[in-house]
């Protein structure tokens, strides 16, 4: 009985996901954030940078 209930719930979840994904509008902008860090062995150098990018879709 448990396996039938779990199977039914799993099938319902996977069949509802594509219909739900179609109802969201496409974003007008997208972007990304990142952090880079670099160290040199044997030298007293450490570099770090924060980057951000955005663009209209």
VMD Tcl script that builds the backbone (N, CA, C; Angstrom):
set m [mol new atoms 171]
animate dup $m
set s [atomselect $m all]
$s set {name element resname resid chain x y z} {
  {N N UNK 1 A 0.817 -1.188 0.000}
  {CA C UNK 1 A 0.000 0.000 0.000}
  {C C UNK 1 A 0.866 1.260 0.000}
  {N N UNK 2 A 1.965 1.221 0.787}
  {CA C UNK 2 A 2.850 2.377 0.835}
  {C C UNK 2 A 3.511 2.624 -0.518}
  {N N UNK 3 A 3.891 1.551 -1.203}
  {CA C UNK 3 A 4.564 1.727 -2.493}
  {C C UNK 3 A 3.614 2.312 -3.536}
  {N N UNK 4 A 2.359 1.941 -3.495}
  {CA C UNK 4 A 1.381 2.501 -4.436}
  {C C UNK 4 A 1.174 3.986 -4.152}
  {N N UNK 5 A 1.090 4.342 -2.887}
  {CA C UNK 5 A 0.910 5.740 -2.510}
  {C C UNK 5 A 2.130 6.573 -2.910}
  {N N UNK 6 A 3.333 6.063 -2.644}
  {CA C UNK 6 A 4.557 6.776 -3.013}
  {C C UNK 6 A 4.704 6.887 -4.527}
  {N N UNK 7 A 4.365 5.844 -5.244}
  {CA C UNK 7 A 4.438 5.881 -6.705}
  {C C UNK 7 A 3.469 6.902 -7.281}
  {N N UNK 8 A 2.275 6.931 -6.757}
  {CA C UNK 8 A 1.278 7.897 -7.223}
  {C C UNK 8 A 1.723 9.327 -6.941}
  {N N UNK 9 A 2.302 9.564 -5.757}
  {CA C UNK 9 A 2.781 10.906 -5.410}
  {C C UNK 9 A 3.935 11.319 -6.312}
  {N N UNK 10 A 4.842 10.400 -6.621}
  {CA C UNK 10 A 5.981 10.714 -7.488}
  {C C UNK 10 A 5.520 11.020 -8.906}
  {N N UNK 11 A 4.587 10.265 -9.425}
  {CA C UNK 11 A 4.065 10.507 -10.779}
  {C C UNK 11 A 3.345 11.847 -10.838}
  {N N UNK 12 A 2.566 12.160 -9.818}
  {CA C UNK 12 A 1.846 13.439 -9.787}
  {C C UNK 12 A 2.828 14.605 -9.723}
  {N N UNK 13 A 3.912 14.451 -8.998}
  {CA C UNK 13 A 4.894 15.523 -8.875}
  {C C UNK 13 A 5.583 15.786 -10.212}
  {N N UNK 14 A 5.948 14.732 -10.932}
  {CA C UNK 14 A 6.653 14.913 -12.199}
  {C C UNK 14 A 5.735 15.369 -13.328}
  {N N UNK 15 A 4.476 15.043 -13.289}
  {CA C UNK 15 A 3.570 15.493 -14.339}
  {C C UNK 15 A 3.109 16.923 -14.097}
  {N N UNK 16 A 3.109 17.391 -12.858}
  {CA C UNK 16 A 2.683 18.756 -12.565}
  {C C UNK 16 A 3.809 19.763 -12.808}
  {N N UNK 17 A 5.049 19.355 -12.749}
  {CA C UNK 17 A 6.178 20.271 -12.890}
  {C C UNK 17 A 6.232 20.956 -14.259}
  {N N UNK 18 A 6.063 20.260 -15.394}
  {CA C UNK 18 A 6.111 20.964 -16.674}
  {C C UNK 18 A 4.983 21.989 -16.837}
  {N N UNK 19 A 3.810 21.702 -16.353}
  {CA C UNK 19 A 2.709 22.656 -16.459}
  {C C UNK 19 A 2.979 23.881 -15.598}
  {N N UNK 20 A 3.591 23.682 -14.464}
  {CA C UNK 20 A 3.900 24.791 -13.576}
  {C C UNK 20 A 5.013 25.658 -14.175}
  {N N UNK 21 A 5.972 25.054 -14.850}
  {CA C UNK 21 A 7.091 25.795 -15.420}
  {C C UNK 21 A 6.631 26.688 -16.570}
  {N N UNK 22 A 5.578 26.342 -17.257}
  {CA C UNK 22 A 5.116 27.131 -18.388}
  {C C UNK 22 A 4.393 28.398 -17.960}
  {N N UNK 23 A 3.947 28.481 -16.717}
  {CA C UNK 23 A 3.166 29.630 -16.291}
  {C C UNK 23 A 4.028 30.821 -15.866}
  {N N UNK 24 A 5.338 30.648 -15.692}
  {CA C UNK 24 A 6.215 31.735 -15.272}
  {C C UNK 24 A 6.664 32.545 -16.478}
  {N N UNK 25 A 6.605 33.875 -16.420}
  {CA C UNK 25 A 7.108 34.693 -17.520}
  {C C UNK 25 A 8.643 34.673 -17.550}
  {N N UNK 26 A 9.197 34.904 -18.715}
  {CA C UNK 26 A 10.654 34.933 -18.854}
  {C C UNK 26 A 11.202 36.192 -18.174}
  {N N UNK 27 A 12.342 36.089 -17.516}
  {CA C UNK 27 A 12.907 37.275 -16.863}
  {C C UNK 27 A 13.389 38.292 -17.893}
  {N N UNK 28 A 13.279 39.568 -17.544}
  {CA C UNK 28 A 13.729 40.608 -18.444}
  {C C UNK 28 A 15.224 40.858 -18.313}
  {N N UNK 29 A 15.786 40.589 -17.165}
  {CA C UNK 29 A 17.213 40.760 -16.933}
  {C C UNK 29 A 17.759 39.519 -16.242}
  {N N UNK 30 A 19.030 39.282 -16.428}
  {CA C UNK 30 A 19.693 38.212 -15.706}
  {C C UNK 30 A 21.077 38.702 -15.307}
  {N N UNK 31 A 21.687 38.039 -14.361}
  {CA C UNK 31 A 22.995 38.463 -13.905}
  {C C UNK 31 A 23.704 37.371 -13.141}
  {N N UNK 32 A 24.935 37.673 -12.760}
  {CA C UNK 32 A 25.714 36.735 -11.972}
  {C C UNK 32 A 26.666 37.512 -11.070}
  {N N UNK 33 A 27.012 36.912 -9.964}
  {CA C UNK 33 A 27.981 37.461 -9.028}
  {C C UNK 33 A 29.048 36.409 -8.778}
  {N N UNK 34 A 30.269 36.861 -8.534}
  {CA C UNK 34 A 31.330 35.908 -8.267}
  {C C UNK 34 A 32.463 36.534 -7.473}
  {N N UNK 35 A 33.284 35.686 -6.895}
  {CA C UNK 35 A 34.463 36.120 -6.159}
  {C C UNK 35 A 35.633 35.268 -6.601}
  {N N UNK 36 A 36.758 35.902 -6.900}
  {CA C UNK 36 A 37.975 35.199 -7.306}
  {C C UNK 36 A 39.073 35.506 -6.307}
  {N N UNK 37 A 39.863 34.499 -5.994}
  {CA C UNK 37 A 40.968 34.664 -5.042}
  {C C UNK 37 A 42.185 33.948 -5.599}
  {N N UNK 38 A 43.355 34.614 -5.526}
  {CA C UNK 38 A 44.581 34.017 -6.055}
  {C C UNK 38 A 45.727 34.285 -5.084}
  {N N UNK 39 A 46.524 33.255 -4.834}
  {CA C UNK 39 A 47.718 33.378 -4.005}
  {C C UNK 39 A 48.903 32.847 -4.798}
  {N N UNK 40 A 50.069 33.463 -4.621}
  {CA C UNK 40 A 51.285 32.989 -5.270}
  {C C UNK 40 A 52.150 32.297 -4.227}
  {N N UNK 41 A 52.591 31.084 -4.531}
  {CA C UNK 41 A 53.461 30.345 -3.610}
  {C C UNK 41 A 54.831 31.020 -3.558}
  {N N UNK 42 A 55.365 31.181 -2.372}
  {CA C UNK 42 A 56.687 31.766 -2.201}
  {C C UNK 42 A 56.701 33.280 -2.274}
  {N N UNK 43 A 55.597 33.908 -2.527}
  {CA C UNK 43 A 55.537 35.368 -2.587}
  {C C UNK 43 A 54.463 35.849 -1.617}
  {N N UNK 44 A 54.602 37.045 -1.184}
  {CA C UNK 44 A 53.637 37.615 -0.239}
  {C C UNK 44 A 52.574 38.382 -1.019}
  {N N UNK 45 A 51.877 37.665 -1.900}
  {CA C UNK 45 A 50.886 38.297 -2.767}
  {C C UNK 45 A 49.567 37.545 -2.654}
  {N N UNK 46 A 48.505 38.267 -2.395}
  {CA C UNK 46 A 47.161 37.714 -2.419}
  {C C UNK 46 A 46.267 38.688 -3.159}
  {N N UNK 47 A 45.560 38.200 -4.137}
  {CA C UNK 47 A 44.654 39.036 -4.916}
  {C C UNK 47 A 43.235 38.512 -4.780}
  {N N UNK 48 A 42.294 39.412 -4.664}
  {CA C UNK 48 A 40.894 39.035 -4.606}
  {C C UNK 48 A 40.077 40.013 -5.416}
  {N N UNK 49 A 39.022 39.510 -6.022}
  {CA C UNK 49 A 38.172 40.374 -6.840}
  {C C UNK 49 A 36.729 39.905 -6.762}
  {N N UNK 50 A 35.832 40.861 -6.716}
  {CA C UNK 50 A 34.396 40.594 -6.772}
  {C C UNK 50 A 33.919 41.036 -8.149}
  {N N UNK 51 A 33.187 40.172 -8.829}
  {CA C UNK 51 A 32.690 40.510 -10.162}
  {C C UNK 51 A 31.166 40.432 -10.171}
  {N N UNK 52 A 30.580 41.274 -10.973}
  {CA C UNK 52 A 29.132 41.261 -11.158}
  {C C UNK 52 A 28.799 41.589 -12.588}
  {N N UNK 53 A 27.851 40.881 -13.154}
  {CA C UNK 53 A 27.445 41.100 -14.529}
  {C C UNK 53 A 25.927 41.068 -14.609}
  {N N UNK 54 A 25.384 41.922 -15.456}
  {CA C UNK 54 A 23.955 41.879 -15.720}
  {C C UNK 54 A 23.726 42.291 -17.169}
  {N N UNK 55 A 22.659 41.781 -17.723}
  {CA C UNK 55 A 22.347 42.092 -19.115}
  {C C UNK 55 A 20.855 41.846 -19.355}
  {N N UNK 56 A 20.282 42.586 -20.270}
  {CA C UNK 56 A 18.884 42.291 -20.628}
  {C C UNK 56 A 18.824 41.006 -21.433}
  {N N UNK 57 A 17.736 40.284 -21.300}
  {CA C UNK 57 A 17.615 39.017 -22.028}
  {C C UNK 57 A 17.138 39.218 -23.436}
}
mol reanalyze $m
mol bondsrecalc $m
mol representation Tube
mol addrep $m
